[in-house]
Amino acid sequence: MIFREKRTGWRVWALVVLLVAGCGKQEESYQPVFSTRGVGDPEEYVIGIHPLHNPKRLIEVYGPVVDRLNAAIPQAHFRLEASRNYEEFEKKLFGRRFDFAMPNSYETVRSLKHGYHVFAKMGDDDLFRGIILVRRDSGIRQVSDLKGKKVSYPALTALAATMMPQYYLHTHGLDVNRDIVNVYVGSQESSIMNVLRGHVAAGATWTVPWNIFQKEQPRQAAQLEVKWRTDTLPNNGWVVRNDVQPILAEKVSKVLVGLSATPEGKAMLKKIGVSRFEYATSQTYKPVEQYLKVFSETVRHVEY
C-alpha cells in the first residue's frame, strides 16, 4: 500500500549531517544508509527530532529507530533529518517540512497550530524536569547568589532546560530579565560544558542529557552538582502532519511503543535515555499549554 501519491523519476537522497563538536567520548558511530530509489519505490517521509543533541550524535542515537521503522513498515520509506539548532528545527517544523517529528513539549503545543497532531510521546515524565548545575567549588549556595552572574541555557525555546529553570528562579526571588545575564549556547552539552569550564556561574539543562553526561564523562561530571530541580511536565511528543494518512501514523506509533518489548528496542531506548515511548493525544499537552500561559504572563513572553 502506498500512503501518498508516488512521484516519478529516479531520486538519490543523501542525509547531510553537520559535524558539531560534542563533549562526549568517542564511540562507534551510527552510519545512515543512503539509498537510490526509483519508480515503484515507497513514498518517502521525513522525520525530524528536535536538537536534543548535536546533529552527529542525534543521528547516532535516533538512526537505529528510523531503521526499525523502515524494516517494520516496508510500504513507506522514512528518512531522519537532523537540524543544527532549535531555530532551524522550528523553522522546518512550523513550515510543515516534517511528516513526522518529535518536538520538545513546547514545540509540540505550537505545532498543533501548524497542522500537526500528537500520536505518541516519550515516556518517563518524571525525567522531564529542568535542572540547574553549578561547580562544586563555586560557592553558590542559594538562588540569590546568582545575582549579577551569567547563567547558560540551550535555547530560548527549550522548555525543560530553559523555561522551567527560568520559572524556578523567578519563583525563588530572581528577576531573570534583570538580575542575571542569560546566555543561550545552542545545545544541552554546551550548557553543561559552560558551567564546567567556568564561563558561567550556573547552567540549565534537563535530566536526560545530564544522566548521559554523568555516564560518559564521570570525572568531569563529578566537578558539578545539581543545585536545583524543577517540577515535571509531560515529556516530548511525537506529532504527525495532518495530510499523512492515519493508518500510517498508527503503524508508526505501534513500532515506537513496541520498542520496549524487545531486547533490541530496549537497547535503542537506553541510548535515547528513556524506558519507553507511549501513546498520547493532543489533550495530553493541556498542562503544558497552561504552564506556558503562566510563564508568558510572569517571566517573559513566548508564543504558544
N, C-alpha and C positions, 0 to 999 in steps of 0.2 A: 504493500500500500504506500502510495506517495502522498505526503501530507500537504504539499503545496505544488503549484504548477511548476514543472521542470523547465529549466532553460536549456537551450540547445547550444552546441559548440563545446570544444574542449576547454577545460579550465585547469590551471595549475595554481594551487593555493599554498602559500608559504606562511608560516607563522613567524613574525619578526619579533624577537624578544630583545628589548633594550637592556643591556647589561648594566645594572646599577650596583655600585659597591655595597655589599652586605656586611653584616657583622658576625655571621655565624661561621662555624668551622667548615672546612671543605668536606663535601660528601659527594657520593656518586649522583650525578645529575640526571633527572628525568629527561629523556630525549623525545621531543614531539615527533610524531610520524607525519611526514609530508606525503601528500597523495596527488595523483593525477587522475581526474575523473572526467568522464565524457557523457555522451548521450546515453540515457538509460540509468545513470547512476542516481543514488538518492539525493534529494534536496539537502542543501547544507543549512545548518542552524548554528548561529554564533552564540557562544556562552561567554558572558563577562563576569568576572569575580572582582569585587571592589578591592582596592590595594591594601589587603591585609599584610602583604609582604612586598619587597621589591619584585619587579617583574620576573626575574630569573627564578627566584625561589617560589613565587606563586605558580609558575609553570611546573616546577618540580613537584609541588605539593598537590595541585589540582589536576595535572595532566593525567595521572592514572585514573581518576574518577571519570574524566571525559572518555578515556579509552574504554572503561567499563560500560558507559552509555552506548558507545558505538558497537560494542560486542553484543550488548543485550537488545538493541533496537536497530537491526540492520536496515529497516525501512527508511532511516534517516541518517545523516552524517553530521556529527557535532564537532565544532571547532572552538577551542579555547582561545580567547583573545585577551592578553594582558594589557594593562594601562600603566603609564608611567607614574601617575599620581591621582589623587582624588578628583582634581579638576577635570582631567582628561576622561576619567571613568564616568563622571557625572554628565559630561557633555555627550558622551556616547549613549548613556542610559536615557537621558531626557530627550535626546534626539532620536530615540527608538532604533538605534543600531543593533542592539542585542535582541535576539529572540528569547533567550533565557538569561537570567542574571542572578547573582547572589549579592545584593547590595547590603550595606550596613542597615541597621534598623531605621535610622533617619532617612536614608535614601530610599528604603522600602516604602515608607509613608509617602514620600514625594513622588515616587514612581507611579503611584495609583492615579495621579492626575495626568499622567503621560501615557495612559493606555496599557498599563500592566495590572496584573492581579497576583496575589500571593497563592502559591500552591504547596509550599513546604517551607521549612526553616531549619536552621541549626538547632540541635537540642542543647541541653545543659544551660538553661537560662541563668543558673547560679554563677556561671562564668562571665556573663555579660554585665560587668561592672567596671567602672573606672578605678584605676589605682594611681597613686602619686608617689613617686620614688624620690629618695634623697640619698646622698652619700652618707655612709655611717659616720664619717668624720666631719660632717657638715656643721654640726652644732645646732641644726634646726630641730626644735622640739615641739613647737606649736604653730598653727596656721599664721599667726601674726608675725612670726619670724621671717616670713616670705616677703614682707612689705619692702618695696624698693628693689626687689630682686627679679631675675629672669626665671620664667617657667616655660618649658618646652611642651609642645603637643604635636601630634602627627599632621593634623589639618583642621581648618575651621569647621568642616562638616563631619568630622569623626564624632559619633555620638558617645560611645562608651569611653573613648580615650581623650576626648576634648570637652564636649559639652557637659557630660556628667561630672568630671573633675572640676570644671569651672563653676558649676552649680553648687558643688560641695563647698568650694572655697567661699562662694557668695553667702551660703547659709551659715558659714562659720566666721563671718565678720570681715571678709575682704571684699573690696570693690575691685573686681578683676579687670575693670577697664581703666583704673587709675592707680591702684595700689601696687600693681606688679607689671612687669614687662612680659607680654605674651609673645612667644616665639613659635611659629609654625614651621616645622622642619621637614615635612614631607612623608615620613613613614614612621611606623611603630619602632623599628630598630633604631632609627636616627634619634628619636626622642629619648630612648633608653641610653644611647651612647653619649648624648649631650650631657646627661647627668654624670655618667661615669667619668667623662673627661673634664668635668668641672666647668663646662661652658655655661651651664645654667645651675641655679640653686636647687631646682626640682624639675621633674619631668613626668608627664602623664602618659599612660598607655592603658591597656586593658589586660585582663587575666591571661588570655591565650598566648600572646607574644611574650609576655613576661615568663610564663611557665616554660616556653620553648627556650628562651634565653638562659634561664637557670639550668636547664638540662644540657644545653650545648656549650655554654660558657660559665661553668660553675665558679671558677676563680674570680672572674670579673663580676659576676652576679653577687658574690659574697661581699663585695665592696659597697653594695647598695642595700637599702631596706625599703620595704613598703611602709610608708609613713601613714597614709590614709587610704581607705577604701570607700567607694560609694555604694549606694543601694543598687539593685538589679532592675533590668527591663528585659523584655523578650529579645532573644538572640537574633542574629542576622537572618533575613528572609530569603527565600527563593521565589522569584517572580517570573512570569511568562507574559509575553506581549499578547494583546487581545486578538491578533489576527492569526495566531498559531492554534491549530485545531485542538480542542480539549482532549481528544483521545491521545495525542502525543504528550501533552503535559501530564496526563495520568500515567503514561508509561514511564516518563522521566521520574516522576515522584516515587513510583514503586521501586525503581532501581536505586534511587538515593536512600530511601527509607530502608531498603533491603540490605544495604551495605553492612549494617551492624549484625546481620545474621550469618555472615561467612567469615572465616579467618582472614581471607584476602581483603575483604571490605573493612574489617576491624583494623587491619594494618594501615589502610588508607586513612581511616578516621583518626587513628592515633597520630599520624603525621600532620593531619589538619589541626588536631588539638581538641577534638570533641569526641564524645562516645557514640553519637548518632545524629542523623537527620530525622525529622519527624514531619508529619502532615500539619498544615496550617492553612488559614484563610486570611483574607484582608482584615477581618474582625479581630484577629489575634493581636494586631498592632494598634488597637484603640488606646491602650495605656501609653504607648509611645507618642501618639498624637497629642494626648493630654499633657504629657511631660514637656513636649516641645512648646506647647502653648504657654505653660508656666515659665519655661526657660526664656522664651522670646519676650515675655512681659517683664521679667525681673532682672535678667542678666544682659543679654544682647539680642537684637532682632535676628531671627532666622526665618526663612520661608519653610512652610510645611504643609 
